[in-house]
């Protein structure tokens, strides 16, 4: 018997115990816990994902798991019924429910290079995002490799979750490495399915909303064969951003070496 935790780990290709532990330890370091958050043993882990738990794990385990999966509570992660849902949020989008997807979400799966302007500035941010199809849209994560931002030592590690309405992806994003920045996204899938073009909305403070362009360009899958993304370094942000914005829907997917050093 599975649960939401198992489904989410499989979706992120983190189901193997070693991969899970590496991500667990990385997320534990982000938390200010009163004691070291030791990962579960291998036997404990497989009981977790096998749904063989009668009560929630220790509080520090729960805290790390909730850090790994923003928007999910530990109870939802271990609930046997929650894995049938793609999101812990209630299905409150009935206004758009009559708008069916115009293409299969699976078409959008793969690696994309994305670029946007940082809110309130003209500085460029770039990343490589791995997109996974869900039953009604997509999820993505933009690390590894490390994202880059113009004028900053590092970029934003971001996760997205979006639904497909017609040819429009609409959803939300949250930055994982600054603990507070989040917002919405609206991207049009251009004909050819090699470019996603649109905007994100975020905020500067509690009373000021910003909106900036966000472009996604599909990476040529042949150019990524035998490439370890953890060893890749993205190119200079301004150069890569301008390369993305100059492309049209008639261009082929961009080779990886055109956006890396």
Secondary structure, DSSP 8 states (H G I E B T S, - for coil): ---HHHHHHHHTT--SHHHHHHHHHHHHTTS--SS------HHHHHHHHTT--SS---HHHHHHHHHHSTT--HHHHH-TTGGGSS-SS----TTTTT--BSS-GGGG-EEEEEEEE-TTS--EEEEEEEEEE-SSEEEEE--SS--EETTSSS---EEEEEEEEBTEEEEEEEESSSSS-EEEEEEEE-TTSSEEEEEEEEEEETTEEEEEEEEEEEB-GGGGTT--GGG--B--HHHHHHHHHT--TTS--B-GGGSB-
